Amino acid sequence: MKILITSIVDLKKSQHNRPHQFVKYLSKNHEVTVLSINDWWKGGQDDLESYSSDFDDIFKRIQYFYLTEKKVSPVLQELLFRKKVKEVLKEEDFDVHLNYSTLISGYVAAKRIKTVYDMADDLGAMIKESPQIPRLLRPFGGVLGDLMVRKNIKRAEKVTVTTDMLKRTYNIPDGKCEVIPNGVDTNLFRNYGNTKEEFGLEGFIIGYVGVLREWVDLEPVFMALKDLDEEIKMLVVGKEGRFDENVRLAKRCGVSDRVTFTGMVPYSQVPGYISAMDVCIIPFKVNAISKNALPLKLFEYMACEKPVISTELPGIKAVAGNKVMYAANEEEYKEKIAELYKNKELMHEMGKAGRGFAGGVIVGRRLWSD
C-alpha cells in the first residue's frame, strides 16, 4: 500500500513525537511518503543531528519532502506552498493519506485521497501561543486554525484523537472518531537500574524530559526545590523551545547549582536518563493547549517505573487517575516531592503500578489493514 503522510511536525528536526511512531510502523510493510512543514528555526539546536540519527534507518526507507526550503513561518508555508502538495500527488498514486494535524496541505491532499485526520493537540490554541507567528497576528491565526481544523474533520473519512477532550472540543461524531491515546515501546522504555553515575549525577533526582515550549512551567518546581533538602536535585532533558529562558529562570530562583540541563540527547538514550531519575514531573500551564493534551512523556516515565507528579490535566486524569500525583503550585510540588523523598516504599509501589499501566496501554492500532 502507498501511504502519504502530511505532517505539521518536522520529523527530522523535532524531538520524538506521535508521527515518528506512525512512520516507524507503517513503513515496515508499506511505501510511505512524508510531506512536512520545514522547522528551519530549529536548525541551531545542539545535537540535532545526533538526536535524529536514531531514525536514520527509517528515513532511508521512506521518501521525505518539505513544503519549502524557504525560511518562512509554518502558517506561510501552508498558505503559499500548496503547489508542492500537488507535485507530490502527481508523482505517486497513493492509496491512503494520513494527515497529522496539517491545516491546508493535508486538506488539499484530502481532496484526492481517502484521509485519516489525526489530532494530538488543539491547533487553534497552539497557534495563538506560537512564537513563530507575530503577536498581533496570533488571534487571527487561532481563528483560522480552528476553522481549518473543522474543515479537515469534515473532509476526512476518519478522525483519530488522543483524548476525549479533543473529541468533545470539536464535537466530532462517534461514528467518525476514534480515540487512540499515545503509547510507548515498553521494550525500549524500561527501568535500566541506577544510571546516575553514568551521567555524572548524584542525590535524589527530580526529572523532566521533553520540549521546553510555551506551555511548560518549571518555575513552581524550581521554587519548591529551593526549600527542599539539599540532596534533592533536578535534571532537565531536552532543548526545543525556551531553553535559555529556563536556564536563566533557574538562576533567578536560586537553584542553578542544583539543576542540570542536558540539552537534546539521542532518543535511544532517553530511557537511560529517565532511569537516573527518582521522580518524574509534567509541569504544564493550565490552558487550552494543555487541557486537550495527553503527553507522551507520561507513558515513557511510567514504563521506566518512575513515580509521576503532574499538573492535573483532564487527559492525564482520565487515563491515569490516582496512579499519578498532582500538583498545581510551588507548595504542592514541595509537599509531593518531600512525601516521595521520605517514602521509598511509596515510590516503588507507584513505579510498579505505572509500569503495569504503561504495558497495558494501546501502543498502536491498525488504521488500515495490512
C-alpha positions in Angstrom: 0.0 0.0 0.0 1.2 3.5 -0.8 0.6 5.9 2.0 1.1 9.7 2.1 1.6 11.4 5.4 1.3 15.1 5.7 2.8 16.3 9.0 2.8 19.6 10.9 5.8 18.1 12.8 9.2 18.1 11.1 10.3 14.6 11.9 14.0 15.4 11.1 14.2 18.4 13.4 11.8 17.6 16.3 12.0 15.6 19.4 10.3 12.2 19.3 6.6 12.6 18.8 3.4 10.7 17.7 4.1 10.8 13.9 7.5 9.2 14.4 5.7 6.1 15.6 3.3 6.2 12.7 6.2 6.4 10.2 8.2 3.7 12.1 5.5 1.1 12.0 3.7 1.9 8.7 6.9 1.9 6.8 7.7 -1.7 7.7 5.1 -3.1 5.4 4.0 -0.1 3.2 5.6 2.5 0.9 5.5 5.7 2.9 6.0 9.3 1.7 6.1 12.2 4.2 5.4 15.8 3.3 6.0 18.1 6.2 6.4 21.6 7.5 10.1 22.7 7.5 11.0 23.7 11.0 14.1 25.5 9.8 14.2 27.6 13.0 15.3 24.5 15.0 18.4 24.2 12.9 20.6 25.9 15.5 19.8 23.5 18.3 22.6 21.5 19.7 23.0 17.8 18.9 20.1 17.9 16.4 21.8 15.5 14.0 22.8 13.2 16.9 19.2 13.2 18.2 17.6 12.4 14.8 20.3 9.8 13.9 18.3 7.1 15.8 15.7 7.4 12.9 18.2 7.2 10.0 17.2 3.7 9.1 13.5 4.8 8.9 14.3 7.9 6.8 16.2 5.6 4.4 13.1 3.5 3.7 10.7 6.4 3.1 10.5 9.4 0.8 10.7 12.7 2.7 9.8 16.2 1.3 9.4 19.7 2.7 6.7 22.1 1.6 9.6 24.6 1.1 13.2 25.2 1.8 12.5 28.9 2.4 12.8 30.3 5.9 9.2 31.4 6.5 6.7 30.7 9.3 4.7 27.4 9.3 1.5 29.3 8.5 3.0 30.9 5.5 4.4 27.5 4.4 0.9 26.1 4.4 -0.6 29.2 2.7 2.0 29.8 0.0 3.4 26.4 -1.0 0.3 24.3 -1.7 1.9 23.6 -5.2 4.3 21.2 -3.5 1.4 19.0 -2.4 0.1 18.8 -6.0 3.6 17.9 -7.2 3.9 15.0 -4.8 0.4 13.8 -5.7 1.4 13.7 -9.3 4.5 11.6 -8.6 2.7 8.8 -6.9 -0.7 7.1 -7.0 -1.4 7.0 -3.2 -3.9 4.6 -1.7 -4.5 6.5 1.5 -3.5 9.6 3.3 -2.7 10.2 7.0 -2.9 13.9 7.8 -1.1 14.6 11.1 -2.6 17.9 12.1 -1.7 20.0 9.0 -4.3 22.6 8.2 -4.0 23.4 4.5 -1.5 21.0 2.9 -3.4 18.0 4.2 -6.7 19.5 3.3 -5.5 19.8 -0.3 -4.4 16.2 -0.4 -7.7 15.0 1.1 -9.5 16.3 -2.0 -7.9 13.4 -3.9 -7.1 10.7 -1.4 -9.2 9.0 1.3 -7.9 10.6 4.5 -7.5 9.8 8.2 -7.1 13.1 10.1 -5.1 12.6 13.3 -5.2 15.2 16.1 -2.9 15.2 19.1 -3.4 18.8 20.2 -5.7 21.8 19.9 -4.1 23.5 16.9 -6.1 26.7 17.2 -5.0 27.2 20.8 -1.4 26.4 19.8 -1.3 29.0 17.0 -2.5 31.7 19.5 0.6 31.0 21.6 3.1 30.2 18.8 6.4 32.3 18.9 6.8 31.7 15.2 3.8 34.0 14.5 3.8 37.7 15.1 1.9 38.5 18.3 -0.6 40.8 16.6 -1.5 38.0 14.1 -1.9 35.2 16.6 -5.6 35.8 17.4 -6.5 35.8 13.7 -4.3 32.8 13.2 -6.1 31.0 16.0 -9.4 31.6 14.4 -8.2 30.5 11.0 -6.6 27.4 12.6 -9.8 26.5 14.3 -11.8 26.9 11.1 -9.4 24.7 9.1 -9.4 22.0 11.8 -13.2 21.8 11.5 -12.9 21.7 7.7 -10.3 18.9 7.8 -12.6 16.9 10.2 -15.5 17.3 7.8 -13.5 16.2 4.8 -11.7 13.2 6.4 -13.1 9.7 6.2 -12.0 9.1 9.8 -10.7 11.2 12.6 -8.4 9.9 15.4 -7.7 11.9 18.5 -5.6 11.3 21.7 -8.2 12.3 24.2 -12.0 12.5 24.7 -11.5 16.2 25.5 -10.3 16.8 21.9 -13.3 14.9 20.6 -15.7 17.0 22.7 -13.9 20.3 21.9 -14.5 19.8 18.2 -17.8 17.9 18.6 -16.7 15.0 16.4 -19.4 12.4 15.8 -18.9 9.0 17.4 -19.1 7.1 14.2 -16.4 9.2 12.6 -14.0 9.5 15.5 -11.8 7.0 17.4 -9.7 7.9 20.5 -6.2 6.4 20.1 -4.1 7.6 23.0 -0.4 8.0 22.9 1.6 4.8 23.9 5.1 3.7 24.5 7.5 1.0 23.3 8.0 -0.9 26.6 11.0 -2.8 25.2 12.9 0.4 24.8 11.4 2.3 27.8 12.1 0.2 30.9 14.0 0.6 34.1 17.7 0.3 33.3 18.7 0.4 37.0 20.6 3.2 38.7 22.3 5.1 35.8 23.1 8.2 37.8 26.9 7.6 37.8 26.8 7.1 34.0 25.5 10.7 33.6 27.5 12.2 36.4 24.6 12.6 38.8 24.2 12.1 42.5 21.5 12.6 45.1 17.7 12.4 44.8 16.8 13.4 41.2 13.6 15.1 40.1 13.4 14.9 36.3 11.7 16.4 33.3 12.0 15.1 29.7 10.7 16.8 26.7 10.3 20.1 24.9 10.5 23.4 26.7 7.8 25.1 24.8 5.5 27.9 26.0 3.1 25.5 27.9 5.8 24.1 30.1 6.1 25.8 33.5 9.2 24.9 35.6 9.1 27.9 37.9 7.0 26.3 40.7 9.2 23.3 40.6 12.4 25.4 40.9 10.9 27.4 43.7 9.9 24.2 45.5 13.4 22.8 45.1 14.8 25.9 46.8 13.2 24.9 50.1 13.7 21.1 49.9 16.6 19.0 51.3 19.9 19.8 49.5 20.3 16.2 48.4 17.3 16.8 46.1 18.4 18.0 42.7 16.8 18.3 39.3 17.6 17.1 35.7 16.0 18.7 32.6 16.4 16.7 29.4 15.5 18.5 26.2 16.0 21.8 24.5 13.3 22.6 21.9 11.7 25.9 22.8 12.6 28.2 25.8 15.8 26.5 26.8 17.9 29.7 27.6 14.9 31.3 29.4 14.7 28.3 31.7 18.4 28.3 32.4 18.0 31.9 33.4 14.9 31.1 35.4 16.8 28.5 37.5 19.4 31.1 38.3 16.7 33.7 39.3 15.1 31.1 41.5 18.4 30.5 43.2 18.7 26.8 42.2 21.1 26.8 39.2 23.7 24.9 41.2 21.1 22.1 41.7 19.6 21.9 38.2 21.3 20.1 35.3 20.3 20.9 31.8 21.4 18.3 29.2 20.0 19.9 26.1 18.9 17.5 23.4 20.0 13.8 23.7 19.6 10.9 21.2 16.2 9.3 21.6 17.7 5.9 22.4 19.4 7.5 25.5 16.2 8.9 26.9 15.2 5.8 28.9 18.7 5.8 30.5 18.2 9.4 31.6 14.7 8.6 33.0 16.2 5.6 34.8 18.6 8.1 36.6 15.5 10.0 37.9 13.8 9.2 41.2 10.6 11.2 40.5 9.4 12.5 37.1 7.3 15.6 36.5 4.9 17.0 34.0 4.6 20.7 34.9 2.3 22.3 32.4 0.4 25.6 32.4 -3.3 25.0 32.5 -4.6 26.5 29.3 -6.5 25.5 26.1 -3.4 23.7 24.8 -2.7 21.5 27.9 -6.4 20.8 28.6 -6.6 18.8 25.4 -3.2 17.1 25.8 -2.1 13.6 26.7 1.7 13.9 26.9 3.7 11.0 25.6 6.2 11.5 28.4 3.6 10.2 30.9 3.8 6.8 29.4 7.6 6.9 29.0 8.1 7.8 32.6 5.7 5.1 33.8 7.2 2.4 31.6 10.5 3.2 33.3 8.8 2.5 36.7 9.1 6.1 37.9 6.5 7.9 40.1 5.0 10.9 38.4 3.9 14.3 39.7 1.9 16.2 37.1 -0.3 19.2 36.6 -3.9 17.9 36.9 -4.7 17.8 33.1 -8.0 16.2 32.1 -6.3 13.9 29.6 -3.9 12.5 32.3 -6.6 12.4 34.9 -8.9 10.4 32.6 -6.4 7.7 31.7 -4.1 7.5 34.8 -6.4 8.5 37.6 -4.7 8.1 41.0 -1.7 6.4 39.6 -0.2 9.9 39.3 0.3 12.6 42.0 -1.0 16.0 41.1 0.4 19.5 42.0 -0.8 22.9 41.0 1.7 25.3 42.6 5.0 25.6 44.5 3.7 24.4 47.8 2.0 21.3 46.3 5.2 20.4 44.4 7.2 20.8 47.6 4.7 18.6 49.5 4.5 15.8 47.0 8.3 15.7 46.3 9.0 15.6 50.0 6.5 12.8 50.5 8.2 10.6 47.9 11.7 11.5 49.1 10.8 10.2 52.6 8.8 7.2 51.4 10.8 4.8 49.2 8.1 2.1 49.5 5.5 4.5 48.0 7.9 5.3 45.2 8.4 1.6 44.5 4.6 1.0 44.5 3.9 3.9 42.2 6.7 2.8 39.8 5.4 -0.8 39.6 1.8 0.3 39.1 3.0 2.7 36.4 4.9 0.0 34.5 1.8 -2.2 34.6 -0.4 0.6 33.4 2.0 1.6 30.6 2.3 -2.0 29.4 -1.4 -2.3 29.2 -2.0 1.0 27.2 -2.7 0.6 23.5 0.6 1.3 21.8 -0.9 1.4 18.4 -3.9 0.2 16.3 -4.1 -0.6 12.7 -5.5 2.4 10.9 -5.6 0.4 7.8 -5.5 -3.4 7.4 -2.3 -5.0 6.0 
